């Protein structure tokens, strides 16, 4: 009997030590690991390609994933967009622009009014007697095939006049695969800083370093050709534009040689492409015949430190370049004589 009591005491002592250790580690890691938002942000999609969608009605403070960011408020509309509630069908006096992309379009680390999509709305103001309204269709982690499927599901009834895509280096990745937000694993990652730290250290090859903690599984496409997959997605986008009456402008963020090859193939589809290079974002030169945007002295000021997404200033510069591109490409909906540069 005495031996059994000793065993129980030893077991309770070990258990108590584990609880105390876990509690201390949990408190410590809450100071260094950002609060997660997997279950706040995402809900399982009924579309296999999309895997997850933004959770309708969500309202939470976002602090980043792998890098702690100043808290920003994220509100998801009933339609499942980081956007206001939209009037459908579109009013006749509105020119509606859809902004398509991943976390760079979503507005990672900035308030929704500071993201390039909403800043573009403010810059354009009114065009041809109609009020410009932008629609943020960005979802962190989506690649072009998912972005365009999301447009098909959420955007085709919005009466879009123009779709602007924001292409970046992660868009060559295969479709993102998030775990089911209702599973125990995501719940633990969201509610425990210690589990979150372990998850981030063991999932660095997924989008956990940038877009929210999923995994990019498998080779891209039947032959593992990510460039052709991107072009196939944009081919579908061009077809949707013709079918539903919207124009498309593609922007390529920090284009490199591979991006220029893909950009040429996208242009061959009849879709104009604009490069958001460092020089353009710094205001050292304009796009096409447009004057440059306001000069920025420090390239690092364009980005959120360590994280790498666009800062408020970087989003402002991107909006300026996109506005210039819309006006200067002789876009039928945007008179070229209305070109402007610099902040408003």
Beta strands, then each sheet from edge to edge (+ up, - down):
strand 1: 42-44
strand 2: 52-54
strand 3: 59-62
strand 4: 72-75
strand 5: 94-100
strand 6: 126-127
strand 7: 130-136
strand 8: 162-167
strand 9: 176-177
strand 10: 215-216
strand 11: 247-253
strand 12: 272-276
sheet 1: 1+ 2-
sheet 2: 3+ 4-
sheet 3: 6+ 7- 5- 8- 11- 12-
sheet 4: 9+ 10-
end
